[in-house]
């Protein structure tokens, strides 16, 4: 899902089963933009609040999710890069 000018999520964890992905929608992320100094993790399932299933980390820049993971994210974690 592409949304021009979208300002997304701050530091934290966001789960679809808690309604926290309403900004982008569950299972609808194809690409993302990550600000310098941050890492965004997308996971296929919410798990116990730490993400579960297939998970991918994305560092700064404009990124496309892998084709096999397109439109499957149900968990987002945003954290500062160490």
Backbone atoms as SQL, in Angstrom:
CREATE TABLE atoms (id INTEGER PRIMARY KEY, chain TEXT, resi INTEGER, resn TEXT, atom TEXT, x REAL, y REAL, z REAL);
INSERT INTO atoms VALUES
  (1, 'A', 1, 'UNK', 'N', 0.847, -1.172, 0.000),
  (2, 'A', 1, 'UNK', 'CA', 0.000, 0.000, 0.000),
  (3, 'A', 1, 'UNK', 'C', 0.891, 1.232, 0.000),
  (4, 'A', 2, 'UNK', 'N', 0.661, 2.125, -0.888),
  (5, 'A', 2, 'UNK', 'CA', 1.449, 3.344, -1.012),
  (6, 'A', 2, 'UNK', 'C', 0.580, 4.523, -0.607),
  (7, 'A', 3, 'UNK', 'N', 1.095, 5.328, 0.316),
  (8, 'A', 3, 'UNK', 'CA', 0.376, 6.530, 0.741),
  (9, 'A', 3, 'UNK', 'C', 1.348, 7.694, 0.724),
  (10, 'A', 4, 'UNK', 'N', 1.252, 8.532, -0.265),
  (11, 'A', 4, 'UNK', 'CA', 2.162, 9.665, -0.390),
  (12, 'A', 4, 'UNK', 'C', 2.027, 10.586, 0.812),
  (13, 'A', 5, 'UNK', 'N', 3.156, 10.998, 1.351),
  (14, 'A', 5, 'UNK', 'CA', 3.147, 11.933, 2.464),
  (15, 'A', 5, 'UNK', 'C', 2.778, 11.316, 3.804),
  (16, 'A', 6, 'UNK', 'N', 2.641, 10.021, 3.859),
  (17, 'A', 6, 'UNK', 'CA', 2.248, 9.344, 5.104),
  (18, 'A', 6, 'UNK', 'C', 3.356, 9.437, 6.136),
  (19, 'A', 7, 'UNK', 'N', 3.032, 9.906, 7.332),
  (20, 'A', 7, 'UNK', 'CA', 3.961, 9.928, 8.460),
  (21, 'A', 7, 'UNK', 'C', 3.508, 8.826, 9.389),
  (22, 'A', 8, 'UNK', 'N', 4.291, 7.811, 9.498),
  (23, 'A', 8, 'UNK', 'CA', 3.881, 6.581, 10.139),
  (24, 'A', 8, 'UNK', 'C', 3.994, 6.513, 11.642),
  (25, 'A', 9, 'UNK', 'N', 4.690, 5.533, 12.086),
  (26, 'A', 9, 'UNK', 'CA', 4.723, 5.138, 13.480),
  (27, 'A', 9, 'UNK', 'C', 5.992, 5.610, 14.174),
  (28, 'A', 10, 'UNK', 'N', 5.857, 5.981, 15.447),
  (29, 'A', 10, 'UNK', 'CA', 7.005, 6.314, 16.277),
  (30, 'A', 10, 'UNK', 'C', 7.548, 5.057, 16.928),
  (31, 'A', 11, 'UNK', 'N', 8.514, 5.229, 17.802),
  (32, 'A', 11, 'UNK', 'CA', 9.116, 4.099, 18.504),
  (33, 'A', 11, 'UNK', 'C', 8.038, 3.339, 19.267),
  (34, 'A', 12, 'UNK', 'N', 8.025, 2.025, 19.109),
  (35, 'A', 12, 'UNK', 'CA', 7.048, 1.188, 19.798),
  (36, 'A', 12, 'UNK', 'C', 6.746, -0.073, 19.025),
  (37, 'A', 13, 'UNK', 'N', 5.771, -0.806, 19.542),
  (38, 'A', 13, 'UNK', 'CA', 5.301, -2.046, 18.908),
  (39, 'A', 13, 'UNK', 'C', 3.831, -1.895, 18.583),
  (40, 'A', 14, 'UNK', 'N', 3.458, -2.357, 17.400),
  (41, 'A', 14, 'UNK', 'CA', 2.105, -2.161, 16.892),
  (42, 'A', 14, 'UNK', 'C', 1.573, -3.484, 16.362),
  (43, 'A', 15, 'UNK', 'N', 0.435, -3.901, 16.913),
  (44, 'A', 15, 'UNK', 'CA', -0.149, -5.208, 16.589),
  (45, 'A', 15, 'UNK', 'C', -1.502, -5.040, 15.921),
  (46, 'A', 16, 'UNK', 'N', -1.723, -5.823, 14.863),
  (47, 'A', 16, 'UNK', 'CA', -3.012, -5.790, 14.167),
  (48, 'A', 16, 'UNK', 'C', -4.145, -6.273, 15.065),
  (49, 'A', 17, 'UNK', 'N', -3.880, -7.281, 15.897),
  (50, 'A', 17, 'UNK', 'CA', -4.952, -7.825, 16.733),
  (51, 'A', 17, 'UNK', 'C', -5.395, -6.858, 17.825),
  (52, 'A', 18, 'UNK', 'N', -4.646, -5.784, 18.040),
  (53, 'A', 18, 'UNK', 'CA', -5.036, -4.740, 18.989),
  (54, 'A', 18, 'UNK', 'C', -5.523, -3.490, 18.262),
  (55, 'A', 19, 'UNK', 'N', -5.673, -3.580, 16.950),
  (56, 'A', 19, 'UNK', 'CA', -6.149, -2.448, 16.156),
  (57, 'A', 19, 'UNK', 'C', -5.116, -1.354, 15.960),
  (58, 'A', 20, 'UNK', 'N', -3.848, -1.654, 16.159),
  (59, 'A', 20, 'UNK', 'CA', -2.801, -0.633, 16.087),
  (60, 'A', 20, 'UNK', 'C', -2.238, -0.422, 14.681),
  (61, 'A', 21, 'UNK', 'N', -2.705, -1.209, 13.711),
  (62, 'A', 21, 'UNK', 'CA', -2.234, -1.022, 12.333),
  (63, 'A', 21, 'UNK', 'C', -3.256, -0.279, 11.485),
  (64, 'A', 22, 'UNK', 'N', -4.196, 0.396, 12.146),
  (65, 'A', 22, 'UNK', 'CA', -5.258, 1.070, 11.394),
  (66, 'A', 22, 'UNK', 'C', -4.726, 2.173, 10.479),
  (67, 'A', 23, 'UNK', 'N', -3.518, 2.692, 10.731),
  (68, 'A', 23, 'UNK', 'CA', -2.944, 3.707, 9.848),
  (69, 'A', 23, 'UNK', 'C', -2.609, 3.133, 8.479),
  (70, 'A', 24, 'UNK', 'N', -2.197, 1.870, 8.437),
  (71, 'A', 24, 'UNK', 'CA', -1.799, 1.249, 7.170),
  (72, 'A', 24, 'UNK', 'C', -2.637, 0.035, 6.810),
  (73, 'A', 25, 'UNK', 'N', -3.252, -0.580, 7.801),
  (74, 'A', 25, 'UNK', 'CA', -4.063, -1.769, 7.568),
  (75, 'A', 25, 'UNK', 'C', -3.281, -3.057, 7.765),
  (76, 'A', 26, 'UNK', 'N', -3.968, -4.069, 8.211),
  (77, 'A', 26, 'UNK', 'CA', -3.363, -5.381, 8.397),
  (78, 'A', 26, 'UNK', 'C', -3.106, -6.024, 7.040),
  (79, 'A', 27, 'UNK', 'N', -1.988, -6.686, 6.915),
  (80, 'A', 27, 'UNK', 'CA', -1.627, -7.403, 5.685),
  (81, 'A', 27, 'UNK', 'C', -1.698, -6.507, 4.452),
  (82, 'A', 28, 'UNK', 'N', -1.165, -5.280, 4.562),
  (83, 'A', 28, 'UNK', 'CA', -1.254, -4.369, 3.419),
  (84, 'A', 28, 'UNK', 'C', 0.038, -3.590, 3.140),
  (85, 'A', 29, 'UNK', 'N', 1.156, -3.974, 3.742),
  (86, 'A', 29, 'UNK', 'CA', 2.404, -3.231, 3.546),
  (87, 'A', 29, 'UNK', 'C', 3.235, -3.878, 2.431),
  (88, 'A', 30, 'UNK', 'N', 3.562, -3.070, 1.427),
  (89, 'A', 30, 'UNK', 'CA', 4.414, -3.505, 0.321),
  (90, 'A', 30, 'UNK', 'C', 5.759, -2.800, 0.333),
  (91, 'A', 31, 'UNK', 'N', 5.771, -1.594, 0.882),
  (92, 'A', 31, 'UNK', 'CA', 7.004, -0.818, 0.946),
  (93, 'A', 31, 'UNK', 'C', 6.937, 0.101, 2.154),
  (94, 'A', 32, 'UNK', 'N', 8.098, 0.604, 2.550),
  (95, 'A', 32, 'UNK', 'CA', 8.159, 1.514, 3.687),
  (96, 'A', 32, 'UNK', 'C', 9.373, 2.403, 3.547),
  (97, 'A', 33, 'UNK', 'N', 9.355, 3.492, 4.275),
  (98, 'A', 33, 'UNK', 'CA', 10.472, 4.411, 4.333),
  (99, 'A', 33, 'UNK', 'C', 10.901, 4.499, 5.786),
  (100, 'A', 34, 'UNK', 'N', 12.184, 4.270, 6.036),
  (101, 'A', 34, 'UNK', 'CA', 12.717, 4.267, 7.388),
  (102, 'A', 34, 'UNK', 'C', 13.671, 5.450, 7.536),
  (103, 'A', 35, 'UNK', 'N', 13.449, 6.241, 8.562),
  (104, 'A', 35, 'UNK', 'CA', 14.299, 7.401, 8.829),
  (105, 'A', 35, 'UNK', 'C', 15.675, 6.953, 9.322),
  (106, 'A', 36, 'UNK', 'N', 16.720, 7.723, 9.028),
  (107, 'A', 36, 'UNK', 'CA', 18.054, 7.395, 9.533),
  (108, 'A', 36, 'UNK', 'C', 18.047, 7.290, 11.060),
  (109, 'A', 37, 'UNK', 'N', 18.777, 6.310, 11.569),
  (110, 'A', 37, 'UNK', 'CA', 18.864, 6.115, 13.007),
  (111, 'A', 37, 'UNK', 'C', 17.819, 5.179, 13.583),
  (112, 'A', 38, 'UNK', 'N', 16.966, 4.609, 12.721),
  (113, 'A', 38, 'UNK', 'CA', 15.902, 3.716, 13.177),
  (114, 'A', 38, 'UNK', 'C', 15.951, 2.389, 12.426),
  (115, 'A', 39, 'UNK', 'N', 15.354, 1.382, 13.043),
  (116, 'A', 39, 'UNK', 'CA', 15.146, 0.077, 12.423),
  (117, 'A', 39, 'UNK', 'C', 13.673, -0.262, 12.567),
  (118, 'A', 40, 'UNK', 'N', 13.073, -0.717, 11.497),
  (119, 'A', 40, 'UNK', 'CA', 11.676, -1.161, 11.522),
  (120, 'A', 40, 'UNK', 'C', 11.669, -2.663, 11.271),
  (121, 'A', 41, 'UNK', 'N', 10.991, -3.387, 12.142),
  (122, 'A', 41, 'UNK', 'CA', 10.817, -4.824, 11.964),
  (123, 'A', 41, 'UNK', 'C', 9.355, -5.078, 11.616),
  (124, 'A', 42, 'UNK', 'N', 9.139, -5.836, 10.562),
  (125, 'A', 42, 'UNK', 'CA', 7.800, -6.283, 10.179),
  (126, 'A', 42, 'UNK', 'C', 7.732, -7.780, 10.381),
  (127, 'A', 43, 'UNK', 'N', 6.643, -8.262, 10.986),
  (128, 'A', 43, 'UNK', 'CA', 6.462, -9.695, 11.189),
  (129, 'A', 43, 'UNK', 'C', 5.103, -10.126, 10.654),
  (130, 'A', 44, 'UNK', 'N', 5.047, -11.363, 10.272),
  (131, 'A', 44, 'UNK', 'CA', 3.852, -11.951, 9.686),
  (132, 'A', 44, 'UNK', 'C', 2.709, -12.066, 10.695),
  (133, 'A', 45, 'UNK', 'N', 3.050, -12.323, 11.957),
  (134, 'A', 45, 'UNK', 'CA', 2.036, -12.497, 12.998),
  (135, 'A', 45, 'UNK', 'C', 2.409, -11.688, 14.233),
  (136, 'A', 46, 'UNK', 'N', 1.429, -11.437, 15.087),
  (137, 'A', 46, 'UNK', 'CA', 1.660, -10.663, 16.302),
  (138, 'A', 46, 'UNK', 'C', 2.432, -11.442, 17.354),
  (139, 'A', 47, 'UNK', 'N', 2.210, -12.769, 17.412),
  (140, 'A', 47, 'UNK', 'CA', 2.843, -13.586, 18.443),
  (141, 'A', 47, 'UNK', 'C', 2.414, -13.125, 19.822),
  (142, 'A', 48, 'UNK', 'N', 3.320, -13.122, 20.758),
  (143, 'A', 48, 'UNK', 'CA', 3.013, -12.689, 22.122),
  (144, 'A', 48, 'UNK', 'C', 3.323, -11.209, 22.332),
  (145, 'A', 49, 'UNK', 'N', 3.369, -10.470, 21.257),
  (146, 'A', 49, 'UNK', 'CA', 3.677, -9.043, 21.329),
  (147, 'A', 49, 'UNK', 'C', 5.081, -8.717, 20.888),
  (148, 'A', 50, 'UNK', 'N', 5.828, -9.734, 20.481),
  (149, 'A', 50, 'UNK', 'CA', 7.189, -9.538, 19.985),
  (150, 'A', 50, 'UNK', 'C', 7.317, -9.894, 18.511),
  (151, 'A', 51, 'UNK', 'N', 6.206, -10.168, 17.858),
  (152, 'A', 51, 'UNK', 'CA', 6.219, -10.588, 16.468),
  (153, 'A', 51, 'UNK', 'C', 6.491, -12.073, 16.360),
  (154, 'A', 52, 'UNK', 'N', 5.981, -12.700, 15.315),
  (155, 'A', 52, 'UNK', 'CA', 6.149, -14.138, 15.109),
  (156, 'A', 52, 'UNK', 'C', 6.032, -14.435, 13.620),
  (157, 'A', 53, 'UNK', 'N', 6.339, -15.670, 13.266),
  (158, 'A', 53, 'UNK', 'CA', 6.340, -16.057, 11.862),
  (159, 'A', 53, 'UNK', 'C', 7.544, -15.448, 11.175),
  (160, 'A', 54, 'UNK', 'N', 7.444, -15.203, 9.894),
  (161, 'A', 54, 'UNK', 'CA', 8.536, -14.565, 9.166),
  (162, 'A', 54, 'UNK', 'C', 8.644, -13.112, 9.598),
  (163, 'A', 55, 'UNK', 'N', 9.864, -12.660, 9.902),
  (164, 'A', 55, 'UNK', 'CA', 10.117, -11.274, 10.298),
  (165, 'A', 55, 'UNK', 'C', 11.281, -10.728, 9.478),
  (166, 'A', 56, 'UNK', 'N', 11.203, -9.446, 9.149),
  (167, 'A', 56, 'UNK', 'CA', 12.255, -8.784, 8.388),
  (168, 'A', 56, 'UNK', 'C', 12.570, -7.451, 9.046),
  (169, 'A', 57, 'UNK', 'N', 13.866, -7.116, 9.134),
  (170, 'A', 57, 'UNK', 'CA', 14.323, -5.826, 9.642),
  (171, 'A', 57, 'UNK', 'C', 14.701, -4.932, 8.468),
  (172, 'A', 58, 'UNK', 'N', 14.336, -3.652, 8.581),
  (173, 'A', 58, 'UNK', 'CA', 14.631, -2.672, 7.544),
  (174, 'A', 58, 'UNK', 'C', 15.336, -1.478, 8.169),
  (175, 'A', 59, 'UNK', 'N', 16.456, -1.082, 7.565),
  (176, 'A', 59, 'UNK', 'CA', 17.195, 0.091, 8.040),
  (177, 'A', 59, 'UNK', 'C', 16.872, 1.287, 7.154),
  (178, 'A', 60, 'UNK', 'N', 17.538, 2.396, 7.404),
  (179, 'A', 60, 'UNK', 'CA', 17.223, 3.674, 6.766),
  (180, 'A', 60, 'UNK', 'C', 17.119, 3.581, 5.249),
  (181, 'A', 61, 'UNK', 'N', 16.128, 4.265, 4.731),
  (182, 'A', 61, 'UNK', 'CA', 15.925, 4.359, 3.295),
  (183, 'A', 61, 'UNK', 'C', 14.537, 3.900, 2.891),
  (184, 'A', 62, 'UNK', 'N', 14.300, 4.002, 1.619),
  (185, 'A', 62, 'UNK', 'CA', 13.044, 3.547, 1.026),
  (186, 'A', 62, 'UNK', 'C', 13.204, 2.074, 0.704),
  (187, 'A', 63, 'UNK', 'N', 12.338, 1.241, 1.226),
  (188, 'A', 63, 'UNK', 'CA', 12.494, -0.216, 1.100),
  (189, 'A', 63, 'UNK', 'C', 11.213, -0.874, 0.601),
  (190, 'A', 64, 'UNK', 'N', 11.380, -1.882, -0.237),
  (191, 'A', 64, 'UNK', 'CA', 10.274, -2.762, -0.628),
  (192, 'A', 64, 'UNK', 'C', 10.394, -4.027, 0.202),
  (193, 'A', 65, 'UNK', 'N', 9.281, -4.572, 0.635),
  (194, 'A', 65, 'UNK', 'CA', 9.342, -5.841, 1.353),
  (195, 'A', 65, 'UNK', 'C', 9.603, -6.948, 0.331),
  (196, 'A', 66, 'UNK', 'N', 10.221, -8.050, 0.749),
  (197, 'A', 66, 'UNK', 'CA', 10.446, -9.154, -0.197),
  (198, 'A', 66, 'UNK', 'C', 9.129, -9.634, -0.805),
  (199, 'A', 67, 'UNK', 'N', 9.175, -10.048, -2.041),
  (200, 'A', 67, 'UNK', 'CA', 7.966, -10.468, -2.757),
  (201, 'A', 67, 'UNK', 'C', 7.180, -11.527, -1.987),
  (202, 'A', 68, 'UNK', 'N', 7.883, -12.473, -1.360),
  (203, 'A', 68, 'UNK', 'CA', 7.185, -13.543, -0.643),
  (204, 'A', 68, 'UNK', 'C', 6.526, -13.051, 0.657),
  (205, 'A', 69, 'UNK', 'N', 6.809, -11.811, 1.060),
  (206, 'A', 69, 'UNK', 'CA', 6.249, -11.243, 2.297),
  (207, 'A', 69, 'UNK', 'C', 5.285, -10.100, 1.998),
  (208, 'A', 70, 'UNK', 'N', 5.099, -9.769, 0.737),
  (209, 'A', 70, 'UNK', 'CA', 4.241, -8.651, 0.327),
  (210, 'A', 70, 'UNK', 'C', 2.839, -8.789, 0.914),
  (211, 'A', 71, 'UNK', 'N', 2.373, -7.731, 1.551),
  (212, 'A', 71, 'UNK', 'CA', 1.020, -7.673, 2.116),
  (213, 'A', 71, 'UNK', 'C', 0.756, -8.769, 3.149),
  (214, 'A', 72, 'UNK', 'N', 1.734, -9.040, 4.020),
  (215, 'A', 72, 'UNK', 'CA', 1.550, -10.064, 5.049),
  (216, 'A', 72, 'UNK', 'C', 1.844, -9.576, 6.466),
  (217, 'A', 73, 'UNK', 'N', 2.282, -8.339, 6.656),
  (218, 'A', 73, 'UNK', 'CA', 2.684, -7.870, 7.988),
  (219, 'A', 73, 'UNK', 'C', 1.489, -7.621, 8.904),
  (220, 'A', 74, 'UNK', 'N', 1.563, -8.209, 10.105),
  (221, 'A', 74, 'UNK', 'CA', 0.555, -7.995, 11.144),
  (222, 'A', 74, 'UNK', 'C', 1.178, -7.419, 12.416),
  (223, 'A', 75, 'UNK', 'N', 2.485, -7.125, 12.358),
  (224, 'A', 75, 'UNK', 'CA', 3.211, -6.605, 13.511),
  (225, 'A', 75, 'UNK', 'C', 4.301, -5.663, 13.020),
  (226, 'A', 76, 'UNK', 'N', 4.406, -4.500, 13.659),
  (227, 'A', 76, 'UNK', 'CA', 5.442, -3.524, 13.343),
  (228, 'A', 76, 'UNK', 'C', 6.156, -3.151, 14.634),
  (229, 'A', 77, 'UNK', 'N', 7.475, -3.160, 14.589),
  (230, 'A', 77, 'UNK', 'CA', 8.287, -2.677, 15.709),
  (231, 'A', 77, 'UNK', 'C', 9.202, -1.598, 15.170),
  (232, 'A', 78, 'UNK', 'N', 9.214, -0.440, 15.839),
  (233, 'A', 78, 'UNK', 'CA', 10.107, 0.652, 15.467),
  (234, 'A', 78, 'UNK', 'C', 11.033, 0.905, 16.652),
  (235, 'A', 79, 'UNK', 'N', 12.339, 0.894, 16.389),
  (236, 'A', 79, 'UNK', 'CA', 13.311, 1.129, 17.467),
  (237, 'A', 79, 'UNK', 'C', 14.483, 1.933, 16.934),
  (238, 'A', 80, 'UNK', 'N', 15.200, 2.543, 17.853),
  (239, 'A', 80, 'UNK', 'CA', 16.413, 3.268, 17.484),
  (240, 'A', 80, 'UNK', 'C', 17.522, 2.276, 17.172),
  (241, 'A', 81, 'UNK', 'N', 18.318, 2.619, 16.189),
  (242, 'A', 81, 'UNK', 'CA', 19.476, 1.800, 15.847),
  (243, 'A', 81, 'UNK', 'C', 20.557, 2.023, 16.901),
  (244, 'A', 82, 'UNK', 'N', 21.203, 0.974, 17.321),
  (245, 'A', 82, 'UNK', 'CA', 22.266, 1.083, 18.333),
  (246, 'A', 82, 'UNK', 'C', 23.584, 1.426, 17.714);
